[in-house]
Amino acid sequence: MSLKGNVQTAVTDSEEYTIRWYKPRDRAAFIDLYSLAFASRGEEWFRWKYEQNPYAERVPIIVAEKDGEIGAVRPFIPLLLRVADNTVPVIQLADLVVHPDHRRQGLMTTLSRWMKTNCWDDYAATFTYATQAARDGILKMQAERWTDHDLGPFVKYERLNNVAAFVGDDHSRSVRLGATLATPAYRLKHRIGDRLASVDPTIRVVRHESVPVSLLASLYKTAVPETAHILRDETFYNWRFAEPGREFVTYVAMRDALPIAAIVVGTDHLTESPSTAQLVEVLPLAGSEARVPEFSALVSHITRDYGTVDHLCATNGTLSRNVLSAHGFSPTDSFPLSKLATPSYLLVCPLGGSADDAVVTEGLTRHNGWNTTYCERLLG
């Protein structure tokens, strides 16, 4: 399914800036601007994320140009969202960047207004994951369309293997000493917890050094959530797990030679500390409370294989809290993780594409009603 929409090609001027759709000649400028704000990325990454997106016919980026120079970019990611039995097009906001030389010109607001006029109403909703500062800015800037659609914190769970990796020279000597002393205590706690965690001997775990797309799509269909979530199928998985610069390993739980659950673990190729392993995808998405044995077996293998990384990350909701707790994961809003982690919030705004569908609109705005994993969180 392709999200065509009524794409406008007209150029809009905002004082001295021209607001328009991305053109191929903008690629190098976009990558330079992105690398300045976030991390160094290359053309292969850009092609994957924006040019090869299977749900867009054009590169979904809006730019602000002044005197031939790109001052800001407002990318978004078209996706398909499923709510109950309905599948609707949505957009995830991601990677907004304003060059330092072009800040305090109101470009964030200008780009958002242009986007709102030209393409928002072709979609059922827009959503984003925002820091506290970004959340406050969005709610203030788009009060008429974002108010009452703050769905709360995006709760994450962490298993710390190396506390000292999160403490740098900018911390006090006492904090650095405390982190150094805490690391062996955490590792001992994890070893004890891993030995005590219950694992069903009838479940066999198979590790794949890649992502078996057809298998994942089949597991998704075994328990599709009624709550709002990004549609999983082979089209989505083929694109999602083609992300360059990140390695994906899949763990599949088998019973009687049949696959019953899977977790995809992602790691990147960055060398700086702290090193991270994310439980990117967890399947089936629904019914985690009834799948404690299989998920416990999977997480047990993952924590063993990734015992040398500084920390492992999981998301709230898809995996049972009991499973996460049994294997050493704690919520990031609890001490001491609350002192180390930066909270993020899920903001959702229904748009014109869902105006006539009460089921979709209600599902989009239900507090804590979304079923999300790192699979979509890491996109933006």
C-alpha positions in Angstrom: 0.0 0.0 0.0 1.4 3.4 -1.0 0.5 6.6 0.8 0.1 8.9 -2.1 -1.8 11.8 -0.7 -2.5 15.1 -2.4 1.0 16.3 -2.5 1.4 20.0 -3.3 4.4 21.2 -5.3 3.8 24.9 -4.8 6.5 26.9 -3.1 5.5 29.0 0.0 7.6 31.9 1.1 7.9 32.9 4.8 9.7 36.3 4.9 13.1 35.5 3.5 12.8 31.7 3.5 11.3 29.5 0.8 9.5 26.5 2.3 9.3 23.6 -0.2 9.5 19.8 -0.7 13.0 18.2 -0.7 14.8 17.9 -4.1 17.6 15.5 -4.9 20.1 18.3 -4.9 19.4 18.8 -1.2 20.7 15.4 -0.1 24.3 16.4 0.8 23.0 19.4 2.7 20.5 17.3 4.6 23.1 14.8 5.6 25.5 17.5 6.8 22.8 19.2 8.8 21.7 16.0 10.4 25.2 15.0 11.3 25.7 18.4 12.9 22.7 17.9 15.1 22.6 14.2 15.8 25.2 11.7 14.5 27.3 11.2 11.4 25.2 9.5 8.7 25.9 8.6 5.1 24.0 8.3 1.8 23.2 4.7 2.3 21.3 5.5 5.6 19.5 8.4 3.8 18.4 6.2 0.9 17.1 3.6 3.3 15.2 5.9 5.7 13.7 8.3 3.2 14.1 7.3 -0.4 13.2 3.6 0.1 10.3 4.1 2.5 7.7 1.8 1.0 4.8 4.0 2.0 5.8 7.2 0.2 6.0 8.2 -3.4 8.3 11.2 -2.8 11.0 11.8 -0.2 9.0 13.0 2.8 11.2 16.0 3.8 10.3 19.7 3.9 13.1 22.2 3.7 13.5 25.9 4.5 15.9 27.6 2.0 17.4 31.0 2.1 19.8 32.3 -0.6 20.4 28.8 -1.8 21.3 27.5 1.7 19.3 24.9 3.6 18.5 26.5 7.0 16.2 23.8 8.4 14.6 20.4 7.5 11.4 18.8 8.7 11.4 15.1 7.7 8.6 12.7 8.5 8.1 9.0 8.1 4.9 7.6 6.5 3.7 4.4 8.0 0.5 2.3 8.3 -1.3 2.1 11.7 -3.8 -0.5 12.7 -6.5 0.2 15.2 -8.9 -2.8 15.9 -9.8 -3.9 12.3 -8.9 -0.6 10.7 -5.7 0.2 8.8 -4.9 3.9 8.2 -2.0 6.0 7.0 -0.1 8.0 9.6 3.1 10.0 9.8 5.9 9.9 12.4 7.7 13.1 12.9 11.4 12.7 13.1 14.8 14.4 12.7 13.8 18.1 12.8 17.0 20.2 12.5 17.5 23.9 12.3 21.0 25.1 11.5 22.6 27.2 14.3 22.9 30.2 11.9 19.2 30.1 11.2 17.7 29.7 14.7 15.3 32.1 16.4 13.7 32.8 13.0 10.5 30.8 13.8 11.4 28.1 11.3 10.1 25.2 13.4 6.6 26.8 13.5 6.8 27.8 9.9 7.7 24.3 8.7 5.0 22.8 10.8 2.3 25.2 9.5 3.4 24.4 5.9 3.2 20.7 6.6 -0.2 21.1 8.2 -1.5 23.0 5.1 0.0 20.7 2.5 -0.2 17.1 3.7 -1.4 16.6 7.3 -5.0 16.0 6.3 -4.1 13.1 4.0 -3.2 11.1 7.0 -5.2 9.7 10.0 -2.7 10.9 12.6 0.8 12.2 13.3 2.8 11.1 16.2 6.2 11.7 17.7 8.4 10.8 20.6 9.6 14.0 22.3 11.9 15.1 25.2 10.4 17.3 27.9 11.6 20.4 26.2 10.4 19.3 22.7 7.1 18.3 24.2 6.5 21.7 25.8 7.4 23.4 22.5 5.1 21.2 20.4 2.1 21.6 22.8 2.6 25.4 22.8 3.2 25.7 19.1 0.3 23.5 17.9 -2.2 24.0 20.8 -5.2 23.8 18.5 -4.2 20.3 17.2 -2.0 18.8 19.9 -3.7 19.7 23.2 -5.2 16.7 25.1 -3.2 14.2 22.9 -0.2 13.9 25.1 -0.3 10.1 25.8 2.2 10.2 28.6 5.8 9.0 29.0 7.3 6.4 26.8 8.4 4.0 29.5 11.6 2.1 29.0 13.3 -0.7 30.9 17.0 -1.0 31.4 19.4 -3.7 32.5 22.6 -2.0 33.6 25.7 -4.1 33.2 28.2 -1.3 33.6 27.1 1.7 35.6 30.4 3.4 35.3 29.8 3.8 31.5 27.1 6.3 32.2 29.3 8.6 34.3 31.9 11.0 32.8 34.4 13.6 33.8 31.7 16.1 34.2 30.3 14.2 37.2 31.7 14.7 40.7 34.4 12.5 42.1 32.0 10.9 44.5 29.5 10.1 41.7 32.3 8.5 39.6 33.5 6.5 42.6 29.9 5.4 43.4 29.4 4.2 39.9 32.6 2.3 39.9 31.6 0.5 43.1 28.1 -0.1 41.9 29.1 -1.9 38.7 30.3 -5.2 40.3 27.2 -5.1 42.6 24.9 -4.9 39.6 26.7 -7.7 37.9 26.5 -10.0 40.9 22.8 -9.1 41.3 22.2 -10.1 37.6 24.1 -13.4 37.9 22.0 -14.4 40.9 18.8 -13.2 39.2 19.6 -15.1 36.0 20.1 -18.3 37.9 16.8 -17.9 39.8 14.8 -17.0 36.8 12.4 -19.7 35.8 12.9 -21.1 32.3 10.7 -23.8 30.8 12.8 -26.7 29.7 10.3 -27.6 26.9 11.1 -24.4 25.1 14.1 -24.4 22.7 15.6 -21.0 21.7 17.1 -20.6 18.2 19.3 -17.7 17.3 19.3 -16.3 13.8 22.1 -14.0 12.7 19.6 -12.0 10.6 15.9 -11.3 10.6 13.6 -14.0 9.3 11.0 -11.6 7.9 8.3 -14.2 6.9 8.5 -15.8 10.3 8.1 -12.5 12.1 5.1 -11.5 10.0 3.5 -14.9 10.8 4.1 -14.5 14.5 2.5 -11.0 14.4 -0.7 -12.5 12.9 -1.0 -15.0 15.7 -2.0 -12.2 18.2 -2.8 -8.8 16.7 -3.5 -6.2 19.3 -6.8 -4.3 19.3 -4.9 -1.2 20.4 -3.2 1.2 18.1 0.1 0.0 16.6 2.2 0.1 13.5 1.1 -2.6 11.1 3.6 -5.4 10.8 3.9 -7.3 7.6 6.7 -8.4 5.2 6.7 -5.0 3.5 7.3 -3.2 6.8 9.9 -5.7 8.1 11.9 -5.9 4.9 12.3 -2.1 5.0 12.7 -1.7 8.7 15.4 -4.3 9.2 17.4 -3.1 6.2 18.6 -0.2 8.3 22.4 0.2 7.6 24.8 0.7 10.4 22.8 -1.5 12.8 23.1 -5.2 13.4 20.0 -7.3 14.1 19.9 -10.7 15.6 16.7 -12.7 16.1 15.9 -15.1 18.9 13.0 -17.5 18.3 11.3 -19.6 21.0 10.3 -23.1 19.7 7.9 -25.6 21.2 7.3 -29.0 19.5 9.4 -27.6 16.6 6.9 -24.7 16.1 7.9 -21.0 16.5 5.8 -19.4 19.3 7.6 -16.1 20.0 10.5 -14.0 18.9 12.6 -11.1 19.9 14.9 -9.1 17.6 17.9 -7.5 19.3 19.6 -4.5 17.6 23.1 -3.1 18.2 24.8 -0.3 16.3 28.4 0.0 15.1 29.2 3.1 17.2 32.3 2.7 19.4 31.6 5.4 22.0 30.4 4.4 25.5 27.9 3.3 26.7 27.3 0.4 24.4 23.7 -0.6 23.9 21.6 -3.6 22.9 17.9 -2.9 22.3 15.1 -5.4 22.3 13.8 -3.9 19.1 10.9 -6.1 18.3 8.9 -8.5 20.5 6.4 -10.9 19.0 3.5 -11.7 19.4 2.7 -8.1 20.3 -0.5 -9.0 22.2 -1.0 -11.4 25.1 2.4 -11.1 26.8 0.9 -12.1 30.2 0.0 -15.5 28.8 3.5 -15.9 27.2 5.7 -15.6 30.3 7.5 -19.0 29.7 8.5 -18.3 26.1 9.5 -14.7 26.7 11.5 -15.6 29.8 13.4 -18.2 27.8 14.2 -15.7 25.1 15.3 -12.9 27.5 17.4 -15.4 29.4 19.4 -16.2 26.2 19.6 -12.5 25.3 21.0 -11.4 28.6 23.6 -14.2 28.5 24.7 -13.3 25.0 24.8 -9.6 25.6 26.4 -9.7 29.1 29.4 -7.6 27.9 27.4 -4.6 26.6 27.0 -1.7 29.0 23.2 -1.9 29.1 20.2 -3.6 27.5 17.0 -1.7 26.7 13.4 -2.9 26.4 10.0 -1.1 26.1 7.1 -1.1 28.4 3.9 -3.0 27.5 4.9 -5.7 25.0 7.0 -7.7 27.5 5.5 -8.6 30.9 6.9 -6.5 33.7 7.3 -9.8 35.6 9.6 -11.1 32.9 11.6 -7.9 32.7 12.0 -7.7 36.5 13.0 -11.3 36.8 15.8 -10.7 34.3 17.2 -7.6 35.9 15.4 -4.9 34.0 14.1 -1.8 35.9 11.9 1.0 34.6 13.8 4.2 33.7 11.6 6.3 35.9 12.8 4.5 39.0 15.9 5.3 41.0 18.8 5.3 40.1 17.9 5.1 36.4 15.8 8.2 36.7 19.1 10.1 37.3 20.7 8.7 34.2 17.9 8.4 31.6 16.2 11.2 29.7 12.4 10.7 29.7 10.5 10.9 26.4 6.8 11.3 25.7 4.4 10.0 23.1 2.4 12.7 21.4 -0.4 11.8 19.0 -2.6 14.0 17.0 -5.6 12.8 14.9 -5.8 14.5 11.5 -8.3 14.8 8.7 -7.8 11.2 7.5 -9.6 9.9 10.6 -12.2 12.6 11.0 -15.1 10.3 10.1 -14.0 7.2 11.9 -14.8 7.3 15.6 -13.2 3.9 16.3 -9.9 5.1 14.9 -10.0 8.5 16.6 -10.8 7.0 20.0 -8.1 4.4 19.6 -5.5 7.0 18.7 -6.1 9.2 21.7 -6.6 6.6 24.4 -4.1 7.2 27.2 -1.5 4.4 27.2 -3.5 2.7 24.5 -0.7 2.4 21.9 1.4 -0.8 21.6 4.9 0.4 20.8 8.4 -1.1 20.7 11.8 0.1 19.7 10.9 -1.0 16.2 9.2 2.3 15.5 10.8 4.3 18.4 14.2 4.1 16.8 12.9 5.5 13.6 12.8 9.0 15.0 
